[in-house]
Every structure is written in C-alpha cells, then in structure tokens.
C-alpha cells in the first residue's frame, strides 16, 4: 500500500515486546488474585488526555461527550483533518481495557510526531477515539455499567410499568449492583426514543438507547456524520476468553492474540435488514477487518505471538442487532470488532504489554490502510481465509 503499516510505525513504532516465556506463549488461566497493576484508571485517563492535548499544540482535541450515572466523564479525543473518519471505542465492557492503553499511545504519538508519514496520514484520516466508555464498570472491574432500573424509569418516565429490558441485570460479576450490558443498548434507528411496548425485547433485536454511555457513543457518531456526511468506520475494542488457540495457518495450535469480526446480523449477510437499511455493506466491514489482520501480520511476521490474529466466532445465524457495531453498520459504516485474548485480570505483565501492542498495531494499520485507500482495494472474501480459534459456542462480545 502507498502508506503502509510499516510507514505508520514511523510515528508509533511497535515495540517488540518480550513474548511470554514458555511454549504456550503465556498462561491461559484466570489469576486467583486479579491483576490490577498497570491499567489506566478513570481519574488518570482525564489527566492523560489533557496532557496529550496540551503537548500536541492543538493537534489533538479532547471533549467531554457525556456523563455516567455515577458522575464520571465520558471523553472523546480527535486528531487529524482528513475526510475519511474512523471512530474507535474501548472498554464498553468495563473489565476490557487493553484498547484504552492502545488508544492513549496512538493519540500521544499522533499528537507529537511531525514526520512526513504522520502528516500524510493526518491529512487523509480523522480519528475520534473514545478510550473508556464504561468507566463506572471499569472502576469495579466488571462488564456491566452501574444503573438501577428505578433510575432508568426516572430518566425515561414513559417506561413506568414496562418490563425490564432483557439486557439489564440486578447484579453482575459478583457485585450486587444493577446495570446494563451496554453492548446491547444500541438501535439502528439512531433517533430512536425508548417505548414501553418495545420492552423487554430479546437478544436478536435492537436495543433501546437507555443508558447515558450508549447515548454518548450514538451522539458522537451522529455529530461526525453531520459534519462529514458519513463515518467510514467504527472499531469496537473488546476482550474474549484467555485460552483460544488458532486452527490452521502459520500459528496453528498457538494461543491467538487478537480475533476480528464483521457485524453479526443473521443469515445471508443480514439479508433481512437490507430493505430497511440499504447502506449495509458487510463486504466493506470484512475489507476493513482484513486490513487490520494484514497490518498486524506484516508488522511482526508470521511466527511472532503478537501476530496471532484470526476470525472471531461468527456462525451464519448469529444475530445481535443491539450491538453498536451492528447499528452503525446498518447506517453505512464499516465496523470491526477486536477481541483480545483474556480479560484484564487474566493478564500478567508480559501478556498485558504484548496484547496492548497487538491492538495498537491493528488500529494503526487500519488508519494507514484508510489513508492509502488499501481498504478499498482488498477483497473482503479473503477475510474468510484467516484462521479461527477452535470455535465453541460461548459468546461474550
């Protein structure tokens, strides 16, 4: 490509992190004592973003785009002036935060690097990063946010007496506080207002934009679409289980580092949605995901544990219309799911650093491929040639 992932590394050089010791590339177990060290807290995030903004001399802009029910700020940082728009969100599940660290590193380098390659990228692409979109859950090291159904009804009084939304729970991850799986709280009708007759809904249906976090993500997307006419791509950074091993390919049998996916919208590439949402382009999402995979592989070579990339669980019938990546895809954006191996409390320090670097390189590679136009030239069908990881039926995204 004209501007390759290798060129991108001139501004954010992937550090060849020492791989975990031993033939298994690290442990695939949950620590009895959760590993909290080395992760950016919400309080640290705000200060770090303001420091990045200040040292960038105006290149990076930071904006508060919402507030959680516990009063924590939701931040978006923007860099670049290009017409192609990439929106990246991380930690919608509060205990999944390698993406937060990766985005901070990218923003820091894009804000301060003055070389020609960086200038070219920023002239072609506008990056909007939301590094921590569920800080209330993050402070508890849990998947859900914190939001009681009584609070929901107070905020949406038209729902008084309606059934509880199916993706709201009275507790989660061993913590006796109510909340949402925020990654089910999206609707492809981006102007949707919650209606009591739509509740409780079901897993395959759209969500209801009930929580302030999902509303802030939606509103950020709409603001960009109003400004640019379209949002080219949305990336959602997640974690999965710690023990997935690739099936086939150059790393057959080794632990996967990152798995990638396009929107889960049911049979025949979301055929049931295409009449109402004609902008849906599943092949476009696969092209963007493939560009991520190829960038990671090119940066590290076929045998590095940082390059253990493959496809995420995606049986044809899998359908989650209430995920943000599905809602935004139905509005014409390419959307890519990253699933890093292991939750934040599964990861020892070496795995922690390695997987942050893999995510960072993947996002950087996508920026480069968007700037060069490579995402428009690859074949989406080649995405299916990526290895899987011995898929089972457990789904967590």
Secondary structure, DSSP 4 states (H G I P E B T S, - for coil): --S-HHHHTTTSPPP-PPPPSTTTTS--S--SS---TTPPPHHHHHHHHHHHHHHTTTSEEEEEEEE-TTS-EEEEEEE---SEEEEEEE-SSTT--HHHHHHHHHHHHHHH--SHHHHHHHHHEEEEEE--S-HHHHHTT-SS----HHHHHHHSGGGTTPPPPTTEES-BTTB---EE-GGG---SSTT----GGG-S--TTS-----SHHHHHHHHHHHHHHHHHS---EEEEEEEE-TT-B-BSSTTTTSBPSEEEE---B-HHHHGGGTTT-TT--HHHHHHHHHHHHHHHHHHH-TTSGGG-EEEPP--TT-B-TTSHHHHHHTTT-EEEEEEEES-TTT--HHHHHHHHHHHHHHHHHHHHHHHHTHHHHS-GGGGGGS-B----S----
